[in-house]
Amino acid sequence: MQYVIIGNSAAGTQAAETIRKYDSAGNIVIISDEPHAAYSRCLLPDYLAGERSEKTILFKSANFYGRNNVATMFGKKAVDIDSENQKVYLGDGHTVSYDKLLIATGSSAFVPPIKGIDESGIFNLRNLDDAVGIKEAAKKARRVVVVGGGFVGLEAAYSLYSLGLEVTVVERLSQIVPGQFDVKAAAILRNDMQAEGIRIITGDGIKEIAGPSLWNRLFNKTGKGVLLDSGERLKCELVVVATGTRANVGLTDKTGIKVNRGIEINEYMETNVPNIYAAGDVAETVDVVSGELGLSPIWPNAIVQGRMAGLNMVGQTRKYSKMIGMQNSVEFRNVPAIAIGLTRTPDDCEEMVIHRPHLNYYRKLILKDDILKGMIFVGDIRRAGVYAALIKKKVPVTKFKQQLLKESFGYSSIIS
Amino acid sequence: MKQIFVDIDKCTGCLTCTLACAAEHSSSKDIVGAMLEKVQPRISVEAVNGKAVPLMCRHCEEPTCVDACMTGAMQKDKETGIVSNENNDQSCIGCWMCIMACPYGAIQPNEEEGIAIKCDKCNGREVPACVESCHTGALLYVDGKTFTQEKLTKTAKALTEAS
């Protein structure tokens, strides 16, 4: 049996490990376009800040591939799949046959169409190579503009700030972290970062990124100008673009695999094409809160999906139990924050709130018919997982509703 | 494999287990030292409707905290079954993903050091400090099967006596 896995991050490595647990004889091949052993993308901002090295961002032990007898084809890009003859084509002309194939290709940085955005000195922060590039460029830079006030943008901002750069973050929407937190939570996180000395501009887009003028270039200066929609001009030497991601589905073009925003899979992680599975950021699964099919590009879900794909590929049929599509935990500077499930209260839902912005403290619960649908904790994130379990298992909270917002609420409040 | 079990009816909420836990995880290994070092206990005793409920990590079979850990620090040891983010190849960074994942709320943030802390079953100690210190018998360190068997015997006994 030949198992081929395209992708060498959370889902891919987890699948390989799971397959090996049940099949000691089969061949397992991991193909990745990156030349590195599996590293944690979530740690790239820490790498950028110099807090972690290329070694300490690895999330598997050094002998992972050897111990699990996994063949690696790193630095090779899978470019096409022939689903009829069960073959994967690589960019260097080689082909790899498979009996079972897992597509765990993840996602890539989305770069918006802005004039001048493809010039040098402009980076994404998605891969280790991006981080290495930013780190090198930061040595010669004094000012940086970060485009996008989401998680990656703000983490990059904080890392670059801690390297001593002057940082400005520009977010097109009216609040930072718009995808993960509501207005109140975002305001607390924003104040915390601004108190550190990071400038944050919201509600303004990027019109153009201009390179150094001819005059400056003559003197070997690399300065750039970032022109905003409002007319403001920010000067900098380095630009980091963090405006979201897109699932890497390019590979599926000729296969007949059903693709929406990501690859559609069933609860056995199977695509609509036989012997081809998908997991992780590239896969679309049903969200337990909304009941809808969608991407859920977060680490824990990629791990679970990778394991489920592995189990099903090896014939240990197991159903993927629906997960919460959005769960995020951050601590940019001093204030920890966790959001799970819904973060904005729909009209037909009720909310319970404690809001003490002067203490950097905020708690919000969203309920519908006494079933928890979402939560935000800022400042004190203890026991957030208990609420996540209530959301996931759709437990009616009627009996302990009055205790839900109390700090003493925990697992024992539910069982007794 | 031995697990820590709780007999809720026997817990009086004396908190001795939390002190013993802190002492065991301090560098001095005694209670006064633990207080000076400000060591956080990894077991908590919660008050629910006037009843004391001890709560600690269950060292799950498929731990959600391990799935959520993006550094690889949180691991379940294949031999001992202990789930811990200490003494593994990777180190904890305090991203709190495990806190978001644990349905029991058994992982705490250590905000000073910026790492998550949890029960490590005293890392190979014959009997975990909390169990050893419990003088009401509310905490037990026994095999899962033994625990179930004893519970069954007890229930059977109670039923026969009642009839």
Chai-1 contact restraints between the chains, C-beta under 6 A:
chainA,res_idxA,chainB,res_idxB,connection_type,confidence,min_distance_angstrom,max_distance_angstrom,comment,restraint_id
A,S40,B,M70,contact,1.0,0.0,6.0,A-B,restraint_1
A,C42,B,M70,contact,1.0,0.0,6.0,A-B,restraint_2
A,F59,B,G72,contact,1.0,0.0,6.0,A-B,restraint_3
A,S61,B,D89,contact,1.0,0.0,6.0,A-B,restraint_4
A,W299,B,M70,contact,1.0,0.0,6.0,A-B,restraint_5
A,P300,B,D67,contact,1.0,0.0,6.0,A-B,restraint_6
A,P300,B,A68,contact,1.0,0.0,6.0,A-B,restraint_7
A,I303,B,D67,contact,1.0,0.0,6.0,A-B,restraint_8
A,V304,B,D67,contact,1.0,0.0,6.0,A-B,restraint_9
A,Q327,B,M100,contact,1.0,0.0,6.0,A-B,restraint_10
A,S329,B,C95,contact,1.0,0.0,6.0,A-B,restraint_11
A,S329,B,W96,contact,1.0,0.0,6.0,A-B,restraint_12
A,S329,B,M97,contact,1.0,0.0,6.0,A-B,restraint_13
A,S329,B,M100,contact,1.0,0.0,6.0,A-B,restraint_14
A,P336,B,W96,contact,1.0,0.0,6.0,A-B,restraint_15
A,I338,B,M100,contact,1.0,0.0,6.0,A-B,restraint_16
A,I381,B,W96,contact,1.0,0.0,6.0,A-B,restraint_17
A,I381,B,I99,contact,1.0,0.0,6.0,A-B,restraint_18
A,R383,B,G105,contact,1.0,0.0,6.0,A-B,restraint_19
A,A384,B,I99,contact,1.0,0.0,6.0,A-B,restraint_20
A,A384,B,M100,contact,1.0,0.0,6.0,A-B,restraint_21
A,G385,B,M100,contact,1.0,0.0,6.0,A-B,restraint_22
A,G385,B,A101,contact,1.0,0.0,6.0,A-B,restraint_23
A,G385,B,C102,contact,1.0,0.0,6.0,A-B,restraint_24
A,G385,B,P103,contact,1.0,0.0,6.0,A-B,restraint_25
A,G385,B,G105,contact,1.0,0.0,6.0,A-B,restraint_26
A,V386,B,G105,contact,1.0,0.0,6.0,A-B,restraint_27
A,A389,B,P103,contact,1.0,0.0,6.0,A-B,restraint_28
A,G410,B,E46,contact,1.0,0.0,6.0,A-B,restraint_29
A,G410,B,G105,contact,1.0,0.0,6.0,A-B,restraint_30
A,Y411,B,Y104,contact,1.0,0.0,6.0,A-B,restraint_31
A,Y411,B,G105,contact,1.0,0.0,6.0,A-B,restraint_32
A,S412,B,E46,contact,1.0,0.0,6.0,A-B,restraint_33
A,S412,B,V48,contact,1.0,0.0,6.0,A-B,restraint_34
A,S412,B,V53,contact,1.0,0.0,6.0,A-B,restraint_35
A,S412,B,L55,contact,1.0,0.0,6.0,A-B,restraint_36
A,S413,B,V48,contact,1.0,0.0,6.0,A-B,restraint_37
A,S416,B,V48,contact,1.0,0.0,6.0,A-B,restraint_38
